[in-house]
Amino acid sequence: MTPRVTTTPAAEDVIAQLKERFGPLMFHQSGGCCDGSSPMCFEKGDFKIGGSDVKIGEVAGCEFFMSIDQFEYWKHTHLTLDVTPGRGSSFSIEIPMGIRFIIRSRLFTDEELNDLEPVVYYES
């Protein structure tokens, strides 16, 4: 099956460092409130998932969520979690490291669209 979200080696390295320090993690793709539209990393359970969210996959053993409304716009898009130098203005736990997670995206090919991993919808 084709994953909806993957990581770069640099992002995997940062995730490994954060897991060592904080334990299990989770990601939520921000819808644009505080820091534009940024992937946010939290200790698992520190961000409340509910009926307005969907799990689109896992990266480096961490669940990756986004709001259903945002997913409707991005459902034809493959997301790659990466890192870049600089300090974001989000609540994501990597910020004190002087880096931030970013998303790189591309449209799925027709072949990929026919073989996508399913998403998981949550109830309130």
N, C-alpha and C positions, 0 to 999 in steps of 0.2 A: 504494500500500500504506500501511497505517496504521502509523506508528512506535510502538514500545513505550516509547520514552523520548525526551523533547524537553527544551529548555532555555528559560529565561526570558531576555530581553535582558540583564538584570543578570548572570546566570550566564555568558552568552556573552562579556560584557566582561571578566569575571575570567579566563575561560579564555584569551582573547586575551592578556591581560597575562602569565599564567603561561607560555603558549607562547613569548612573546617572551623570557622569562627562562630557561626550562628546555628549550625545544624540544618535540618531540612528547610528548603526554601520553596517559594512559589513566585510566579510572575503574573502581572496583570497589565495588559496593554491599555494605557491611559487614553481616555477619550478626548483630551485636549483642555482640561481645566487649568491646572497649575503650570505644566511644563510642556505645552503643546500636546502632541500625541507621542508619548514616550512609553517604552516598556519599563515597568516598575518592579523591582525585586523586593520581596518581603520575607521575613521569617514565616514559615508555613503556618497559616491560620491567623496571621496579623492583619490580613485584608479579608473582609467579610464577603464571601461569594454568595449570591442569591439568585432569585428567579430572573434577574435582568442580565445574568452572565452566562457565558458558554465556555466550556473547556475545549480549546482547539488542538491541544496536543501536549507533549512534554519535551523539555529541553534539558539535557544533562541530568535526567532523573527528577526534574522539577515540573510540576503542572503549570500550564500556561493558559491564562484566561483572558477574555475580553468581553465587553458588553455586547449583548445581542444586536443592538442597533448598529454598533460599529462593525460587527461581524458581517452584517448584511452588505455593507459597502466593500468589505475586504474579502468576502468569501471566495473570490476568484483569484486571490493573490497569495503567493508563497511568501512567507516572512522569514528573514534570517536575522537572528539576534546577534548583534556585534557590540563592541565597545569602542569608545573614542576618548581621547584625552579631553579634559575639561570638566567643569563642575556644572551639573544640571541644577535646577531649582526644585527638584521633586523630593519626595519622601523615600525614595529608593535607597536601599542600604549600602550600595556601592559608592555613593556620592563622597564620603570622607576619603576615599582612596584617590581622589583627583581624576576620576574617570566617570563615564556614565554609559549605560546601555543605550543602544540605538537600534532601530529596525531598518533593514534594507529589504526592499520588496521587488517582486516581479510578478507578472501574470503567469498563472499556470498554463502549461501547454494543453491542447485538447486531450492528449493521451493521459496527462496527469489528472485532469478533471474527472476522467472516467475511473480513477483508481484512488480517490482521496480517502484518507483516514476519516472516520466519522467524528462528529463533534458530540459533546455531551452537554445537554441542557439541564439546568438545575431548577428546582421548584423553590419558591419562597418559603 
